[in-house]
Amino acid sequence: MVNQISPPLVLSAFNKLPDQRWQIAPAQDRQAGAIAQTTHLSPLIAQVLLNRGIASPEQAQLFLHPESEVLTSPLEDFEDLPLSLELLINAINQRQKIAICGDYDADGMTSTALLLRALRALGALVDYAIPSRMSEGYGINQRIVEEFYDEGVKLILTVDNGIAAHQPIARARELGLAVIITDHHDLPPTLPDANAILNPKLIAETSPYRGVAGVGVAYILAIALAQSLGKTHELGNSLLELFTLGTIADLAPLTGVNRRWVREGLKLLPKSKLAGVQALIQVTGLSGAKQMKPEAIGFRLGPRINAVGRLADPQIVIELLTTDDDGIALERAMQCEQINKQRQQLCEQIEQEAIAIVEAAINQSDRPEAQFAAPAEGRVLVVVQPHWHHGVIGIVASRLVERYGVPVFIGTYEDAAQTHIRGSARSIPEFNVFDALQFCHDLLGRFGGHRAAGGFSLEAANLGALRSRLQTFAHQCLQPEHLKPLVVIDTQATFDQLDLSLYAQIDALHPCGIENPDPVFWSANVRIDEQKRIGKGHIKLIVSQDEGMPEARKFTAIAWRWGDYYPLPNHLDLAYRLRTNDWNGEVSLELELVGARKPAAIATPVDFWHNDRAYTCEVLQHTTGKQLRICNGQGKELIIQQGQPMGTLNQDQREPTSVSVCKPSPYYEVIKAALSALEKTDG
C-alpha cells in the first residue's frame, strides 16, 4: 500500500525552532595557537580570548591574572574626587549631618548600604533616604531635599542617581546644603550645579574605572576616604562584598577594575562576615558552597534584593546589609525570599498577558482596526496596560525582547483615570534606548537610562504619538535582519573536545558577565536522543554527536523557557554554554542551550519515491565530512557517513542502531534512489 504521508511533513518539525540569528566569531587559528601555547590553554579558550579583544599572549597573561596590573590612582582619574574627600572630611571633623539619597534597585541599595557602613565606621553622622518607586519614581527629589534640610543635614551624597536632577540639587544649594553626586548613568547635555560630581562617564574611556556601576563609584569614594583618614583597617572586607553584589546585580561590565574586584569579592562571599549576606545565602540554599560564581548572584542573591526594591520597602534590604544582628538579618532575608516569590508570580502573569496582546496584534496587523503594528513591521513594541505592577514590568520587557527580538517599551497607568503612564524599556544591540527617548523628549515627562535599558513617563494622551515616533526611530536604525534574537557564538566545538578539563579552563576567564560573557560554543548535527518537558516551560534533553552511534559521547542539556518548541527535531546544530552538575559528589558536564538551527545542508532537501514509499533526503556537512540523511513518513531516519560501510538508523526516542549500507543490505537500494534523486536535482 502506498504511504500517503507527504514527504515535506517529515521535516515539518524544523518549523518549531527559535527564530534566531547566529553571529559566529571568525576563527583565528594562528593567533589562537600562539596564545594557547603561551598560556597552556585549549585552542577553544584561546579563541574565546581573541573574541574578547585579547590579541596577544602578553594581554592574555594580564587578563588571566588581573591582580598583576598596576592601577592608576582614582584621584587622578576622577577630577572631583579630591574635593569630595575634602567635603566629607570637613563634615566628619565638624560633626555635621551627612545624608545619603539612594535608589531602589540592587545597585542603589548596595551603594547606600556600603556608604552607610563606611561612613559610620569612619565616625560620620549619617542617615539615608530612598524615594518611593510607586509614588515618586527614580532619583533625588525636592521632598527629600526639604526633609534633609529640616533634619539639619549639611551634606547630601547621592548614590546611583542625581546626574540629571537639576531642580532638586539647585534647591539643595539654595538652602545652603553641599551636594556630592555619585552616579554612573549617561550624562545629560548640562550637568547639575553640585559641589562635586563623581561619574565614570566623565573620565577617560581608557581608564580601568570607566565601567563601574553606582556601587563602584561608592566603593572608590569610601576607600579613598578611609585612606585619607588613615583608617582603612576599620572597613575590613565588607565593602568589597557589597561592591560585588551590586556590580553583578546591576549587570555592570565585568572588565577593568570591575573584573579584578569582583574576582576578589566572590572569594569572600561564601564565608562573608556580614550577617545579612550569610542570611541571604542561607535562605537561597547556597550555604556550604566552596565558591561563588556570578550566576549565583545574578540568579539567586540579586533577584531577592531587587525584588524588595520593586515591590516593597527598600529599608528591608538596607537593614539586611547593615545589621550585625544575626536574628534581624535572618528575619530580613526571609522577607526578601517571600517578596521574591510574589515578584515571580507577578512576572509570569504579566508576561502571559503581554504575549497575548502582542500575538493578537500580529494576527490583526493587516486590519484597519489594529491598534499597533506587529513586531516585524513596527520594529519596536510599545505595550501598555492598566493594573500591571510598575516594579516588575522591566523584567517582562526583557523577556519580550528575548521572545520577539525587537526593542520593547512597556508601561502601566499610574492612576485610576488612566491619564498618566510610567514605563520601562529594554533593547537589542542595534537600538539605543537613551537616544530613542531623547528622540521623543517632547512627548515625555521624565526619562533616563542608557543604551540597553531605560525608564520613562508620559501623559496617556501622547501614547499613540510615542508609538509612532518610536517606530520612526526604529526604522532609522534597524534593518529587517536585526529583528531576530541574536545568539553570539565564540567558536565551533565537537563533543569529544568537551570535558571537565575544558570547563576548568573556563574558570580562568571568570568572573563572566556583561562584556566578558560565558563562552558560547556550537556543535554541528547533534542528535536529540531523548527530550522531555520539565518545570514551567523548560526542556531537558540527552544529546550526542558522531552520527548517533551507541558508543558516542552523550550529554544532558537544558533549554530554559523553550517549552513552546517541544518536541525538538531529531538533529540540530546547537549553541550552548557549559555547566556542571554536582550530584551525590559526582560532577558531570552539562550543556545549557542558547540556540538551535537546522543542520546546514549542502544540497536542498529532495523528495523521492522508492517501492511506493515517500522519502526525503538531503546532504549535510558534518565535522567528519559529508552525510546523507534519508527520512520516511514513519519517523525513521537513516544517516550515512561518506565512505563508511555502516550507517545509523534512528527511530523516534529509541536507541540508534548501526546497520550495513553495503550491497545486499535492504538499505542499499534506498540509498541509490536517494543519490539518483539528488543528482537529478543538481542537473
C-alpha positions in Angstrom: 0.0 0.0 0.0 1.3 3.4 -0.9 2.2 5.6 2.0 0.1 8.8 1.7 2.2 10.9 4.1 3.6 13.8 2.2 7.5 13.9 2.4 7.7 17.6 3.4 5.9 16.7 6.6 8.9 14.6 7.7 10.9 17.9 8.1 8.0 20.0 9.4 9.4 19.8 13.0 12.0 22.3 11.8 9.3 25.0 11.9 9.3 24.7 15.7 12.6 26.3 16.4 13.7 29.6 18.0 13.7 32.2 15.2 17.3 33.4 15.8 20.3 34.9 14.0 23.6 33.4 14.8 26.7 35.5 14.9 29.7 33.2 14.9 33.1 34.8 15.6 35.6 34.3 12.7 38.2 31.6 13.5 41.7 32.9 14.1 43.6 29.7 14.2 47.2 31.1 14.0 46.7 33.7 16.8 44.7 31.2 18.9 47.5 28.7 18.6 50.1 31.2 19.8 48.0 32.2 22.8 47.3 28.5 23.6 50.9 27.6 23.5 51.9 30.5 25.8 49.1 30.1 28.3 48.7 26.3 28.2 45.0 26.8 27.4 42.9 24.9 24.9 42.7 26.5 21.4 39.0 26.8 22.1 39.6 29.0 25.1 42.4 30.9 23.2 39.8 31.7 20.5 37.4 33.0 23.2 40.1 35.3 24.5 40.7 36.7 20.9 36.9 37.3 20.7 37.2 39.4 23.9 39.8 41.6 22.3 42.8 39.8 24.0 45.0 39.8 20.9 48.5 38.7 22.2 50.0 36.3 24.7 51.0 39.2 26.9 47.5 40.6 27.1 46.2 37.1 27.8 48.5 36.7 30.8 47.3 40.0 32.1 43.7 39.1 31.6 44.2 35.7 33.3 46.0 37.5 36.3 44.2 40.9 36.6 45.7 41.4 40.1 49.1 41.9 38.4 48.0 45.1 36.7 49.2 48.3 38.2 46.2 50.6 38.6 46.3 54.4 38.3 45.0 56.3 41.4 41.3 57.2 41.2 42.4 60.6 42.5 44.0 61.1 39.1 41.0 59.8 37.1 38.1 61.4 38.9 38.6 65.1 38.8 36.2 65.9 41.6 37.3 63.2 44.0 39.8 65.4 45.9 37.1 68.0 46.5 34.6 65.2 47.5 37.1 63.9 50.1 37.6 67.4 51.5 33.9 68.0 51.9 33.4 64.6 53.7 36.4 65.0 55.9 35.2 68.5 57.0 31.7 67.2 57.7 33.1 64.3 59.8 35.5 66.5 61.7 32.8 69.2 62.4 30.2 66.6 63.4 27.9 67.7 60.6 25.0 65.6 59.5 25.5 63.7 56.2 22.6 62.2 54.3 22.6 59.6 51.5 20.0 59.6 48.8 19.9 56.2 47.3 17.9 54.2 44.8 15.6 51.3 45.0 17.4 48.8 42.7 20.1 46.4 43.7 22.9 48.8 42.7 21.3 51.7 44.6 20.6 49.7 47.7 24.0 48.1 47.9 25.6 51.5 47.3 23.6 53.0 50.1 24.4 50.2 52.5 28.1 50.4 51.5 28.4 54.1 52.2 26.4 53.8 55.4 28.7 51.1 56.8 31.8 53.0 55.6 30.9 56.5 56.9 29.7 55.1 60.3 32.9 53.2 60.7 34.8 56.4 59.9 33.0 58.4 62.5 30.4 60.2 60.5 26.9 61.2 61.5 25.0 59.7 58.6 21.5 58.7 57.6 19.7 57.9 54.3 16.5 58.2 52.3 15.3 56.4 49.2 12.5 57.7 47.1 9.3 55.7 46.7 9.3 53.7 43.4 5.5 53.8 43.2 4.7 57.4 44.2 7.8 59.3 43.3 9.9 57.4 40.9 13.7 57.4 40.4 16.2 59.8 41.8 16.5 62.5 44.4 13.5 64.9 44.5 12.6 68.2 46.2 10.7 66.4 49.0 13.8 64.6 50.1 15.9 67.7 49.9 13.4 69.7 52.0 13.3 66.9 54.6 17.1 66.7 54.8 17.2 70.4 55.4 14.6 70.2 58.1 16.6 67.5 59.8 19.8 69.7 59.9 21.7 67.9 57.2 24.7 69.8 55.8 26.0 67.5 53.1 24.0 65.3 50.7 25.5 62.3 48.9 23.6 60.8 46.0 24.3 57.2 45.0 23.3 55.7 41.7 21.3 58.8 40.9 21.4 62.6 40.6 23.3 63.2 37.3 20.1 64.6 35.7 18.4 66.0 38.9 18.9 69.7 38.1 16.0 71.2 40.1 16.4 69.2 43.4 20.1 69.9 43.5 19.6 73.5 42.7 17.1 73.6 45.6 19.6 72.0 47.9 22.3 74.6 47.0 19.7 77.3 47.5 19.2 76.0 51.1 22.9 76.1 51.7 23.5 72.3 51.5 26.6 70.9 49.9 25.9 68.1 47.3 28.2 65.3 46.1 26.7 63.4 43.2 27.9 59.8 42.7 26.3 58.2 39.7 27.1 56.2 36.6 24.2 56.9 34.3 24.6 58.7 30.9 25.3 62.4 31.1 22.6 65.0 30.2 23.6 67.9 27.9 24.2 70.1 31.0 25.3 68.9 34.5 23.6 69.8 37.7 25.1 72.5 39.9 26.5 70.2 42.5 29.7 70.9 44.5 31.3 67.7 43.1 30.3 65.0 40.6 31.8 61.6 40.5 30.7 59.7 37.4 32.8 57.3 35.3 31.2 58.7 32.1 33.2 61.9 32.9 36.6 60.2 32.9 38.8 58.9 30.1 37.5 55.9 28.2 40.9 54.2 28.7 40.6 54.3 32.5 40.2 51.0 34.3 37.4 52.7 36.3 35.3 53.6 33.3 32.8 50.8 33.6 32.0 50.9 37.3 28.3 50.9 38.4 26.9 53.2 41.1 28.2 50.8 43.8 31.7 51.0 42.2 31.7 54.8 42.5 30.6 54.5 46.1 33.3 51.9 46.8 36.0 54.1 45.3 34.9 57.1 47.3 34.7 55.0 50.6 38.2 53.5 50.1 39.7 56.9 49.2 38.2 58.5 52.2 39.4 55.8 54.5 42.9 56.1 53.1 42.8 59.9 53.5 41.9 59.4 57.2 44.4 56.6 57.7 41.6 54.3 58.8 41.5 51.6 56.1 41.6 48.8 58.7 38.2 50.0 60.1 36.5 48.9 56.9 37.7 45.3 56.6 36.4 43.3 53.5 32.7 44.0 53.9 32.7 46.8 51.3 34.2 44.6 48.7 31.4 42.1 49.2 28.8 44.8 48.8 30.6 46.0 45.7 30.5 42.5 44.2 26.8 42.0 44.9 25.8 45.4 43.4 28.1 45.2 40.4 26.8 41.8 39.3 23.2 42.5 40.1 23.3 45.8 38.1 24.8 43.9 35.1 27.8 46.2 35.0 30.6 45.2 32.6 33.0 42.7 34.1 36.0 44.4 32.7 38.7 46.7 34.1 38.6 47.1 37.9 35.1 45.5 38.0 36.5 42.2 36.9 39.5 42.5 39.2 37.5 43.4 42.3 34.6 41.1 41.7 37.0 38.2 41.3 38.3 39.0 44.8 34.8 39.6 46.2 33.5 36.3 45.0 36.2 34.6 47.1 34.9 36.4 50.2 31.2 35.9 49.9 30.9 32.2 50.8 32.5 33.0 54.2 31.1 36.5 54.5 31.4 38.3 57.8 28.2 40.3 57.0 25.3 38.8 58.9 22.9 39.9 56.2 24.8 38.2 53.4 25.1 35.0 55.3 21.4 35.0 56.0 20.7 35.6 52.3 23.0 32.8 51.3 21.2 30.5 53.8 17.6 31.2 52.6 18.7 30.8 48.9 20.2 27.4 49.5 23.7 28.4 48.8 25.1 27.5 52.3 28.2 25.3 52.1 29.2 26.4 48.7 33.0 26.5 48.4 33.0 29.2 45.8 30.6 31.8 44.5 30.1 32.4 40.8 28.4 35.4 39.2 25.4 33.4 38.2 24.8 32.6 41.9 24.4 36.4 42.5 22.7 37.1 39.1 20.0 34.4 39.6 19.8 33.7 43.4 21.0 36.6 45.6 20.5 39.6 43.3 16.8 38.9 42.4 15.9 38.7 46.1 17.5 42.1 46.7 16.0 43.6 43.6 12.5 42.2 44.4 12.3 44.3 47.6 13.0 47.5 45.7 10.4 46.5 43.1 7.6 45.6 45.4 8.3 46.7 48.9 10.3 49.0 51.2 14.0 49.2 50.4 14.6 49.7 54.1 14.3 45.9 54.4 17.5 45.5 52.2 19.3 48.4 53.9 18.8 46.8 57.3 19.7 43.4 55.9 23.1 44.7 54.7 23.9 47.0 57.6 22.9 45.0 60.6 25.3 42.9 62.7 22.5 41.1 64.5 22.0 37.5 63.1 18.4 37.4 64.2 17.4 40.6 62.4 19.5 39.5 59.4 17.6 36.2 59.1 14.3 37.9 59.5 15.0 40.4 56.7 16.4 37.7 54.5 13.1 35.7 54.9 11.2 38.8 53.9 13.3 39.1 50.8 12.5 35.5 50.0 8.8 35.9 50.3 8.8 39.2 48.3 10.8 37.5 45.5 8.1 34.7 45.3 5.5 37.4 44.9 7.7 39.0 42.2 7.9 35.7 40.3 4.2 35.3 40.2 3.6 38.8 39.0 6.2 38.5 36.3 4.6 35.3 35.0 1.1 36.7 35.0 2.1 40.0 33.2 4.3 38.2 30.7 1.4 35.9 29.6 -0.9 38.9 29.3 1.7 40.9 27.3 2.3 37.9 25.0 -1.5 37.5 24.4 -1.7 41.2 23.4 1.3 41.0 21.0 0.1 37.8 19.4 -3.3 39.4 18.9 -1.6 42.4 17.3 0.4 40.1 15.0 -2.9 38.4 13.9 -4.7 41.7 13.3 -1.8 43.8 12.0 -3.2 43.9 8.4 -6.6 45.1 9.5 -7.6 48.7 9.7 -8.7 48.4 13.3 -5.3 47.1 14.5 -4.1 49.2 17.5 -0.4 48.8 16.7 1.9 47.1 14.3 3.3 43.6 14.7 6.9 43.5 15.9 8.4 42.8 12.4 6.5 45.8 10.9 6.9 48.4 13.6 10.4 47.2 14.6 9.6 48.1 18.2 6.9 47.0 20.7 5.0 49.5 22.8 2.7 47.7 25.2 0.7 49.5 27.9 -2.0 48.0 30.2 -3.7 49.1 33.4 -3.1 47.2 36.7 0.3 45.9 35.8 2.8 46.4 38.6 5.4 49.0 37.6 8.0 47.4 39.8 8.3 44.3 37.6 7.5 45.4 34.0 11.2 45.9 33.3 11.7 42.2 33.8 8.8 41.4 31.5 10.2 43.8 28.9 13.5 41.8 28.9 11.6 38.5 28.3 9.6 40.1 25.4 12.9 41.2 23.8 14.2 37.6 24.2 11.0 36.3 22.6 10.4 38.7 19.8 13.9 40.1 19.1 12.8 43.8 19.0 13.2 46.7 21.4 10.3 46.7 24.0 8.7 49.7 25.7 6.3 48.5 28.3 4.1 50.7 30.6 1.2 50.8 33.0 -1.1 53.5 34.1 -0.3 55.3 37.3 -3.8 56.5 38.2 -7.3 55.1 38.1 -8.3 57.7 35.5 -5.6 56.3 33.2 -4.2 59.7 32.4 -0.6 59.1 33.1 1.8 56.3 32.1 5.1 55.1 33.6 7.2 52.5 31.8 10.4 50.7 31.3 12.4 49.9 28.1 14.8 47.1 27.1 16.7 46.8 23.9 18.7 44.9 21.3 22.3 45.7 20.4 21.5 47.8 17.4 19.0 50.1 19.2 20.0 52.8 21.7 17.2 53.2 24.3 18.5 56.5 25.6 18.8 58.0 22.1 15.3 56.8 21.3 13.9 58.5 24.4 15.8 61.7 23.5 14.2 61.5 20.1 10.8 61.5 21.8 11.6 64.0 24.6 8.8 66.4 23.7 6.2 63.7 24.3 7.7 62.5 27.6 7.7 63.7 31.2 10.8 62.3 32.9 13.1 59.8 31.3 16.6 58.4 31.6 18.7 55.3 31.1 21.4 54.1 28.8 21.9 52.1 25.6 20.3 48.9 26.7 17.6 50.0 29.2 15.7 53.0 30.4 12.6 54.4 32.2 10.1 57.0 31.1 6.8 58.6 31.9 4.2 60.4 29.7 0.6 61.6 29.5 -1.6 58.9 28.3 -2.9 61.2 25.5 0.6 61.0 24.0 0.7 57.2 23.8 -0.2 57.0 20.1 2.3 59.7 19.1 5.0 58.0 21.2 4.4 54.6 19.5 4.6 56.3 16.0 7.7 58.3 16.9 9.5 55.2 18.3 8.6 53.3 15.1 10.1 56.1 13.1 13.3 56.0 15.2 13.4 52.2 14.9 13.1 52.2 11.1 16.1 54.6 11.0 18.4 52.3 12.9 17.1 48.8 12.5 17.1 46.6 9.4 14.8 43.6 9.0 17.7 41.2 9.6 18.1 42.8 13.1 14.7 41.7 14.1 15.6 38.2 15.4 17.1 37.4 18.8 20.9 37.4 18.5 23.0 34.5 19.6 26.7 35.5 19.8 28.9 32.4 19.4 32.6 32.1 20.1 33.7 29.0 18.3 32.7 25.5 17.0 33.4 22.5 19.2 33.0 18.8 18.8 31.7 16.7 21.7 35.0 14.9 22.1 36.5 18.3 23.0 34.1 18.9 25.8 35.3 17.7 29.2 35.8 18.8 32.8 39.4 19.9 31.9 38.0 22.4 29.4 35.4 23.6 32.0 38.2 24.2 34.5 40.0 26.4 31.9 36.8 28.4 31.5 37.2 29.2 35.2 40.3 31.2 34.4 38.1 33.6 32.4 35.8 34.2 35.3 34.1 36.3 36.5 32.0 36.2 33.4 29.1 38.6 32.7 28.4 41.7 30.7 31.2 42.4 28.2 33.0 39.3 29.4 30.3 36.7 28.8 30.5 33.0 29.4 31.9 31.2 26.3 29.3 30.0 23.9 30.2 27.0 21.7 28.3 25.4 18.8 28.3 21.9 17.5 27.0 20.6 14.2 24.4 18.0 13.5 23.8 17.0 17.1 21.3 14.1 17.7 18.5 14.6 20.2 18.4 11.1 21.8 15.8 12.0 24.5 13.8 15.0 25.4 11.0 15.9 27.9 9.3 18.9 29.3 10.2 19.9 32.9 9.2 22.6 35.3 7.4 25.7 33.9 8.2 25.5 30.2 11.7 24.1 30.0 13.1 21.1 28.0 15.6 18.6 29.3 17.5 16.6 26.7 20.0 13.8 26.2 22.2 14.7 23.2 25.0 13.0 21.3 27.2 13.6 18.2 29.2 11.4 15.8 26.2 10.1 13.8 24.3 9.0 16.9 26.3 5.7 17.3 25.5 3.9 20.6 29.1 4.5 21.9 29.0 8.2 21.1 29.5 10.7 24.0 26.3 11.9 25.4 25.5 15.0 27.5 22.5 16.2 29.4 21.3 19.5 28.1 18.7 22.0 29.4 16.8 24.5 27.3 15.3 27.1 29.6 11.9 28.5 28.5 11.9 26.5 25.3 8.6 24.7 26.1 6.9 26.2 23.0 9.4 24.4 20.8 8.8 20.9 22.2 9.4 18.4 20.7 12.6 19.5 19.0 13.7 17.7 15.8 16.0 14.7 15.9 19.0 16.5 14.5 20.1 20.1 15.1 23.0 22.4 15.2 23.2 23.5 18.8 24.7 26.6 20.5 25.3 26.2 24.3 27.2 27.2 27.4 29.0 24.6 29.5 27.7 24.0 33.1 28.4 21.4 35.7 26.0 19.3 37.8 27.2 18.1 41.2 25.0 15.1 42.3 26.0 13.0 45.2 29.5 14.2 45.0 29.9 13.3 41.3 30.5 16.2 39.0 29.3 15.9 35.4 29.4 18.3 32.5 26.1 19.6 31.0 25.0 21.9 28.2 22.8 25.0 28.7 21.3 25.6 25.3 21.0 29.1 23.9 20.5 28.4 20.2 19.3 25.8 17.7 19.0 25.7 14.0 18.5 23.1 11.3 21.9 21.5 10.3 23.4 23.2 7.3 22.5 21.3 4.1 25.0 21.1 1.2 22.1 20.3 -1.1 18.4 21.3 -0.9 16.2 18.6 0.6 14.7 16.4 -2.2 11.5 14.3 -2.1 11.6 10.9 -3.8 9.7 7.6 -4.0 11.0 4.1 -3.7 9.0 0.9 -3.7 5.8 3.0 -3.4 7.0 4.8 -0.3 7.7 8.5 0.1 11.1 9.8 1.4 13.0 13.0 1.9 16.8 13.1 1.5 19.5 15.8 1.9 23.3 16.0 2.2 24.6 17.6 5.4 28.0 18.9 6.2 29.4 17.3 9.4 32.8 17.8 11.2 33.9 14.4 9.9 32.7 15.0 6.3 29.5 14.8 4.2 26.5 12.9 5.5 23.5 11.6 3.6 20.2 11.8 5.6 17.1 9.9 4.5 13.7 10.2 6.3 10.5 8.3 5.8 6.9 9.1 6.9 7.1 6.8 9.9 9.7 8.9 11.7 12.6 6.7 10.8 15.9 8.3 9.8 19.0 6.8 8.1 22.3 8.6 8.3 25.2 7.5 6.1 28.7 9.0 6.5 30.6 9.4 3.3 32.9 6.4 2.6 31.6 4.3 5.6 30.1 0.8 5.2 27.9 1.2 8.2 25.1 3.7 8.8 22.9 4.7 11.7 19.2 4.0 11.9 17.3 6.3 14.2 13.7 5.9 15.3 11.7 8.3 17.5 13.0 8.2 21.1 14.7 4.8 20.6 18.4 3.9 20.9 20.1 4.4 17.5 21.3 1.2 15.8 24.2 0.5 13.5 23.2 -1.0 10.1 25.1 -2.1 7.0 24.6 0.1 3.9 26.5 -2.1 1.5 25.0 -4.4 -1.1 23.0 -6.6 -0.4 21.7 -4.6 2.6 18.0 -3.7 2.3 19.0 0.0 2.7 21.3 -0.2 -0.4 18.6 0.4 -2.9 17.0 3.2 -0.9 20.4 5.0 -0.8 20.8 4.5 -4.6 17.4 6.0 -5.2 18.2 9.0 -2.9 21.5 9.7 -4.6 19.8 9.4 -8.0 17.2 12.0 -6.9 19.9 14.4 -5.7 21.8 14.1 -8.9 18.7 14.9 -11.0 18.1 18.0 -8.9 21.7 19.1 -9.4 21.4 18.5 -13.1 
